[in-house]
Every structure is written in C-alpha cells, then in structure tokens.
Amino acid sequence: MAMNDVYEVYQGTPILNIIGVVEYFLGNLDNAYNSFYKAVTMNPIDEDILQNLVDVAKQLKREEKVKGLMNRLLVESRE
C-alpha cells in the first residue's frame, strides 16, 4: 500500500498526526510542525492534534504563527 493510499484511507488528518508524532520522536521538529499544522487546517477541532501543534510550535518559537492560524480558522468558520 502506497503512502497516498494510506492517506486516502485515513482522509489525511489522523495520518498527518501520526506522521507528525513520528517526525517529532525522530527529532525532525520542522517536519513534525508541518504535519501537525496541515492536520489542524483540515480538522481544527481535534484537541490532540492542536495540542501537538502547540507543543512543537513552542519548541520552535512559532507560537504566533499558530495563533494566526487559529484566528484565520475562526474567522472562516464564522463566514
């Protein structure tokens, strides 16, 4: 099964979170951040994914980017 097939089966969000966790434990914080960020844009109400993003963002000093993302998602949800 190719990665794209796995991605489609899990519809992106859970697999992106898993990839982020794996990248985190491998020490690839930028890759982990990118995976969590994309997962949050796809499913902003999943608290576990959001917490993973926040935790990595703190380590990378990217808290303001996450705040900006959440503000944009809140505005979009009101439209």
N, C-alpha and C positions, 0 to 999 in steps of 0.2 A: 504494500500500500504506500503510495507516494505521499509526501507531506501535504500536497494540495488536496488529496482525497481525505486525509485526516482532518484537515482544516474545514472542508465542507461538511463532513460528518458532525463535527462539533460546532459548526457555524461560527467559527472564529474565536469567540470570546473565551471559552474555557481553555482552549488550546493555547491561545496567546498568554493567558495567565500562567499555564504550566510552563511554557517556554520561558516566560519571564522569571519564574522561580528557578528553573534550571540554570539560566544565564546568571542569576544572582549568586547561586551557590558555586558556580564556576568562576566567580569574580568578575564577570563581564557586566558591570553596573550600567554602562550605556545601553547595551543590548537589552538588559532587563527593563530599564526605564522605557525604552522604545516599545517593547512588547506590552508592558502594563498600560502605557499611555494610549496605545491603539485599542487595547481591550476596553479601557474606560470610555473612549469615544463611542465604542459600539454598544456598551452596556453601562451607563453611568450610575445605575442604581445598585450594582453589585458591590456591597461594602468590602468584601475581601479583596477584590481587585483594586478598588480605590485605596484601601489601606496599604497594599503592596506598592502602589504607585507613590503614595505619600512617603512611605518609609525610604524608598530608593531616592526620591527627589530630595529629601532632607540630606542624605549622604552626598548627593551630587550638587547640593546648593541650588536646586531648581524649584524650590517651593513656590516662587512667584509664577512660574510657568504653569504649575498645577492649579494655582488659584485662578489664573487667567482662563485655563481650560474649563474649570468648573463654572466660572461666571458666564462664559460663552454657551456652555451646555444649558445653564439655567435660563438664559435669555431665549435660546432656541426652543426650549420646552414650553415657554410661555406664548410663543408665536403661533 
